[in-house]
Amino acid sequence: YSLWQRAEVLECLKGSWVILTGASHTTQWTVVLANLLVDAALDTKRDQFSFNGLWTQLVDIVLVMDKKASHGRVVYKNVLVEPNSAGKAGHKKYWIGHSAKR
């Protein structure tokens, strides 16, 4: 299998929406893909979720790339974890760059 570099992935996904569904491995691939496109887009400690496939129910993230697809940013992130998993709240939903949680 060939290993794609960031520029190749960006070119392939330009203008696309990507939906990944599954459990623990899908969560891992979501983190890898998001972090390949935008540095530190997802972090399990900061965003308070795990790869175990049991407590993490949803990782919803929107990345916006510049016109040259050379830089991007996270504009929306919603991490849904099972309520009461290690004392965490059920929803970690926020718009990046806004102080008010929605």
C-alpha positions in Angstrom: 0.0 0.0 0.0 1.2 3.5 -0.8 1.4 6.0 2.0 -0.2 9.3 1.1 1.3 12.6 2.2 -0.7 15.5 3.5 -0.8 17.3 0.1 -2.1 14.2 -1.7 -4.8 13.6 0.9 -5.9 17.3 0.7 -6.0 17.1 -3.1 -8.0 13.9 -3.0 -10.5 15.3 -0.5 -10.8 18.8 -1.9 -14.4 19.9 -1.6 -15.6 16.7 0.0 -17.5 15.7 3.0 -16.2 12.5 4.7 -18.2 10.3 7.0 -16.6 7.5 8.9 -18.7 5.0 10.9 -17.6 2.3 13.3 -16.2 1.9 16.7 -12.7 2.1 18.2 -10.7 1.8 15.0 -12.9 4.3 13.3 -12.3 6.8 16.1 -8.5 6.2 15.7 -8.7 6.8 11.9 -10.8 9.9 12.5 -8.2 11.4 14.8 -5.4 10.4 12.4 -7.1 11.9 9.4 -8.2 15.1 11.2 -4.7 15.7 12.6 -3.1 15.0 9.2 -5.2 17.8 7.7 -5.1 20.2 10.6 -2.4 20.0 13.3 -3.9 19.1 16.7 -7.5 19.1 15.4 -8.4 16.3 17.8 -6.8 15.3 21.0 -8.2 12.6 23.3 -7.1 14.3 26.5 -8.1 17.8 25.5 -11.4 16.7 23.9 -12.1 14.2 26.7 -12.8 11.0 24.7 -11.2 7.6 24.3 -10.5 5.0 21.5 -12.2 2.2 23.4 -15.3 2.0 21.1 -17.5 1.8 24.2 -17.8 5.3 25.7 -17.2 7.5 22.6 -20.4 7.6 20.6 -19.7 10.3 18.1 -16.8 12.5 16.9 -18.3 15.2 14.6 -15.7 17.7 13.3 -15.7 20.3 10.5 -12.4 21.4 9.0 -12.2 24.4 6.6 -9.2 24.5 4.4 -7.9 27.7 2.7 -8.2 28.1 -1.1 -4.8 26.6 -1.7 -5.6 23.7 0.7 -2.3 24.4 2.4 -3.7 25.4 5.8 -6.8 24.6 7.6 -8.7 25.1 10.9 -11.3 23.4 13.0 -14.5 25.4 12.9 -16.8 23.0 14.7 -16.3 20.0 16.9 -18.9 17.8 18.7 -17.6 14.9 20.8 -20.4 12.8 22.3 -19.5 10.4 25.0 -21.6 8.0 27.0 -23.0 9.9 30.0 -21.3 9.2 33.3 -18.2 7.6 31.7 -15.5 8.5 34.2 -17.6 11.4 35.4 -17.7 13.2 32.1 -20.7 15.2 30.8 -22.5 13.7 27.9 -21.8 16.4 25.3 -18.6 18.3 24.4 -20.1 20.5 21.7 -18.6 23.9 20.8 -17.9 26.2 18.0 -14.2 27.1 17.7 -13.5 30.8 18.1 -16.7 31.5 20.1 -16.8 31.9 23.8 -20.3 30.7 24.3 -21.0 27.0 24.2 -23.9 26.0 22.1 
